[in-house]
Amino acid sequence: MIALVVIISTVILFLLGQKLYNKFPNPFLLPILTVTILTVIFLLMADIPYAIYMEGGHIIQLMLGPAVVALAFPLYNQRQLIFKYKYSILCSLFVAMFAGLISVYSLLLLFKASDTFIYTALPKSLTTPVAMQVSDSLTGIAPLTAVLVMIAGFTGGILGPILFKFAHIDTAISRGIAMGSACHGVGIAKLKEYGEEDLSIGSLSMGLSAVIGAFVCPIFAMIVM
Amino acid sequence: MNVLRIILQILIIWLFYYAGVLIVEWTGVFIPPSIIGLVLLWVCLMLNIVKVKWIQNGAGFLISFLTLFFIPTTVGIIEYPELSTLAGVLLMLAVILSTLVTLFITGKTAQWIEKKETELEHRKQLIEKEEPIMELSMEQEVMQSDSASRDY
């Protein structure tokens, strides 16, 4: 019963949020932001624990896996482009991986963060399921990693387009690789607005960097910690 | 009819996801099942084992709702009151800054490599045409006039 209410209300909220965003395409009105904030406010005000909400939430979450699989479709549609730029994509992904790891590690050292927090934050560039598993094996806090992954995603979804404009990063390849390797699902959702080319390179980059990152992250942690 | 087709196509996509789940269970690799499913589906599309029209409506439907499926995870923020302590705020700040740095460095690098790769392709094509000098000098003129007009 609770599950059904959560599912229906989340879907309705999402559809309304999407309508609002289509009318006013402002990054601060991204459905993931408006719906998340409204849900959090409602749960806090009604004093409903996250676990209860997740009775319905985990059913919605079940679709995330198949939805990621579905990204093979835009990937397939752009196959020629991907083969043409395979060196750009692979080289840039390695740059992205190390830029992400080194920058977050040095910032946290500067902020004198605890080892646990460092382990928790290192996999933040990876897609949620991989990030949580890597965080776990590094003795980080896996659910907190999921939240940081979302923050990285929000950063890309909200500030990414502004950064791209400011830094003249204006090709589908560069936007797609940057978003896919740094901001996973949320960033990719934003790429949809640039077009299918951005989206397919983004999803390819997310997939490849998840695979590469699952190996590179633990090795990096072993070297620096 | 259309709804039925979308449901059937989602089932096909779900089968690939399930194949990913099974592979992860059997081999114990720490790659997420969805990524394995994505690669499998992509390979099947490339080899024409799965036809595009078998999945395109279902895939389009799932992708248009991609954001919805993330919402329960993001609501998980509610579970972490320590995020509002100084250490938590610094942790988030580090992630935000690091993400921006990564986006910038990666975007710029990708654009630079892409330019080199395109130039290389272009040069190859020009050599095939056997008119490299003319074409190149014309291009330079265009580029110069382009930057000149931008200056004013």
Contacts between the chains, C-beta under 8 A, distances in Angstrom:
chain1	res1	chain2	res2	distance
A	10	B	68	7.2
A	10	B	71	6.1
A	10	B	72	7.7
A	11	B	68	6.8
A	14	B	65	7.7
A	14	B	67	7.2
A	14	B	68	4.6
A	14	B	71	6.8
A	18	B	67	7.9
A	30	B	67	7.7
A	31	B	67	5.5
A	31	B	68	7.7
A	32	B	67	4.9
A	32	B	70	6.0
A	32	B	71	6.4
A	32	B	74	6.2
A	35	B	71	5.4
A	36	B	71	6.0
A	36	B	74	4.4
A	36	B	75	5.8
A	36	B	77	7.4
A	39	B	71	7.0
A	39	B	75	5.0
A	40	B	75	6.0
A	40	B	77	6.5
A	40	B	78	5.2
A	43	B	75	7.2
A	43	B	78	5.9
A	44	B	78	7.0
A	50	B	75	7.0
A	50	B	76	6.5
A	50	B	78	5.2
A	50	B	79	5.1
A	53	B	72	7.6
A	53	B	75	6.5
A	54	B	72	6.4
A	57	B	71	7.7
A	57	B	72	3.2
A	57	B	75	6.7
A	58	B	72	6.6
A	60	B	68	6.6
A	60	B	69	6.0
A	60	B	71	6.8
A	60	B	72	5.3
A	61	B	69	6.4
A	61	B	72	4.8
A	61	B	73	6.6
A	63	B	62	7.1
A	63	B	65	7.3
A	63	B	68	7.9
A	63	B	69	4.8
A	64	B	34	7.3
A	64	B	69	4.0
A	64	B	70	6.8
A	64	B	73	7.9
A	65	B	17	4.8
A	65	B	20	7.7
A	65	B	21	7.8
A	65	B	32	7.9
A	65	B	33	6.2
A	65	B	34	4.2
A	65	B	37	7.2
A	66	B	10	6.7
A	66	B	13	5.2
A	66	B	14	4.9
A	66	B	17	4.6
A	66	B	34	7.5
A	66	B	37	7.7
A	66	B	62	6.1
A	67	B	62	4.3
A	67	B	63	6.7
A	67	B	65	6.9
A	67	B	66	5.1
A	67	B	69	5.3
A	68	B	32	7.8
A	68	B	34	3.7
A	68	B	35	7.0
A	68	B	37	7.5
A	68	B	38	6.1
A	69	B	13	5.3
A	69	B	14	7.8
A	69	B	16	5.1
A	69	B	17	4.7
A	69	B	20	7.2
A	69	B	34	5.6
A	69	B	37	3.9
A	69	B	38	5.0
A	69	B	41	5.7
A	70	B	13	5.3
A	70	B	55	7.6
A	70	B	58	7.0
A	70	B	59	4.0
A	70	B	62	4.0
A	70	B	63	5.5
A	71	B	38	5.8
A	71	B	59	7.9
A	71	B	63	6.7
A	72	B	16	7.7
A	72	B	37	7.9
A	72	B	38	4.8
A	72	B	39	7.7
A	72	B	41	3.9
A	72	B	42	4.2
A	72	B	45	6.5
A	72	B	59	7.4
A	73	B	41	8.0
A	73	B	45	7.8
A	73	B	52	7.5
A	73	B	55	6.1
A	73	B	56	6.1
A	73	B	59	3.6
A	73	B	60	7.2
A	73	B	63	7.3
A	74	B	59	7.9
A	74	B	63	7.2
A	75	B	38	7.4
A	75	B	42	5.5
A	76	B	42	5.8
A	76	B	45	4.3
A	76	B	46	6.9
A	76	B	52	6.8
A	77	B	52	8.0
A	79	B	46	6.8
A	84	B	121	7.9
A	85	B	114	6.5
A	85	B	117	6.4
A	87	B	113	7.0
A	87	B	117	6.4
A	88	B	110	5.9
A	88	B	113	4.4
A	88	B	114	4.8
A	88	B	117	5.5
A	89	B	110	7.7
A	91	B	109	7.5
A	91	B	113	5.6
A	92	B	106	5.7
A	92	B	109	5.2
A	92	B	110	4.0
A	92	B	113	6.2
A	95	B	105	6.4
A	95	B	106	5.9
A	95	B	109	4.7
A	96	B	102	5.8
A	96	B	105	7.4
A	96	B	106	4.0
A	96	B	109	8.0
A	99	B	101	6.3
A	99	B	102	4.6
A	99	B	105	4.4
A	99	B	106	6.3
A	100	B	98	6.1
A	100	B	99	7.5
A	100	B	102	4.3
A	103	B	97	7.1
A	103	B	98	4.1
A	103	B	101	4.5
A	103	B	102	6.4
A	104	B	94	5.6
A	104	B	95	6.4
A	104	B	98	3.8
A	107	B	93	7.7
A	107	B	94	3.9
A	107	B	97	5.8
A	107	B	98	5.9
A	108	B	90	7.9
A	108	B	91	7.2
A	108	B	94	5.1
A	111	B	90	4.2
A	111	B	91	7.7
A	111	B	93	7.6
A	111	B	94	6.1
A	113	B	87	6.6
A	113	B	90	6.5
A	113	B	91	6.2
A	113	B	94	7.2
A	114	B	87	7.2
A	117	B	87	6.7
A	117	B	91	5.3
A	120	B	91	7.5
A	121	B	91	6.1
A	121	B	94	6.4
A	121	B	95	5.9
A	124	B	95	5.3
A	124	B	98	7.4
A	124	B	99	7.6
A	125	B	99	7.7
A	125	B	102	6.6
A	127	B	32	6.7
A	127	B	35	7.4
A	128	B	73	6.2
A	129	B	32	3.8
A	129	B	33	7.8
A	129	B	34	6.9
A	130	B	30	7.1
A	130	B	31	7.0
A	130	B	32	5.2
A	130	B	35	7.6
A	133	B	30	5.1
A	133	B	32	7.7
A	134	B	30	7.2
A	137	B	30	7.4
A	143	B	76	6.2
A	143	B	79	6.5
A	143	B	80	7.5
A	144	B	80	5.9
A	144	B	83	7.9
A	146	B	73	5.7
A	146	B	76	6.0
A	147	B	74	7.9
A	147	B	76	6.0
A	147	B	77	5.3
A	147	B	80	5.9
A	147	B	83	7.0
A	148	B	91	7.1
A	148	B	92	7.2
A	148	B	95	5.0
A	150	B	70	7.5
A	150	B	73	6.5
A	150	B	74	4.8
A	150	B	76	7.9
A	150	B	77	7.2
A	151	B	92	5.5
A	151	B	95	5.1
A	151	B	96	6.4
A	151	B	99	7.9
A	152	B	95	5.5
A	152	B	96	7.7
A	152	B	98	7.9
A	152	B	99	4.5
A	153	B	70	7.8
A	155	B	95	7.4
A	155	B	96	4.9
A	155	B	99	4.3
A	155	B	100	6.5
A	156	B	99	6.3
A	156	B	103	6.3
A	159	B	100	6.5
A	160	B	103	6.0
A	163	B	100	6.3
A	163	B	103	5.7
A	163	B	104	6.4
A	163	B	107	7.8
A	164	B	103	7.9
A	164	B	107	6.6
A	167	B	104	5.8
A	167	B	107	6.5
A	167	B	108	6.8
A	169	B	103	8.0
A	169	B	104	7.7
A	169	B	107	3.6
A	169	B	108	6.6
A	169	B	111	6.1
A	171	B	110	7.9
A	171	B	111	5.9
A	171	B	114	6.2
A	173	B	110	5.7
A	173	B	111	7.4
A	173	B	114	4.8
A	174	B	106	7.7
A	174	B	107	4.6
A	174	B	108	7.5
A	174	B	110	4.0
A	174	B	111	4.1
A	174	B	114	6.5
A	175	B	107	6.7
A	177	B	106	5.9
A	177	B	107	7.4
A	177	B	110	4.4
A	178	B	102	7.5
A	178	B	103	4.7
A	178	B	104	7.9
A	178	B	106	4.3
A	178	B	107	3.9
A	178	B	110	6.5
A	179	B	103	7.2
A	181	B	102	7.3
A	181	B	106	5.8
A	182	B	99	5.3
A	182	B	102	4.2
A	182	B	103	5.1
A	182	B	106	6.4
A	183	B	99	6.5
A	183	B	103	7.2
A	185	B	66	6.5
A	185	B	67	7.9
A	185	B	70	5.5
A	186	B	67	7.5
A	186	B	70	6.6
A	188	B	66	7.4
A	189	B	66	5.6
A	189	B	67	4.8
A	189	B	70	7.8
A	192	B	63	7.7
A	203	B	38	7.8
A	207	B	35	5.2
A	207	B	38	5.8
A	207	B	39	7.2
A	210	B	31	7.0
A	210	B	32	6.5
A	210	B	35	5.4
A	211	B	31	5.7
A	211	B	35	6.5
A	214	B	30	5.3
A	214	B	31	5.9
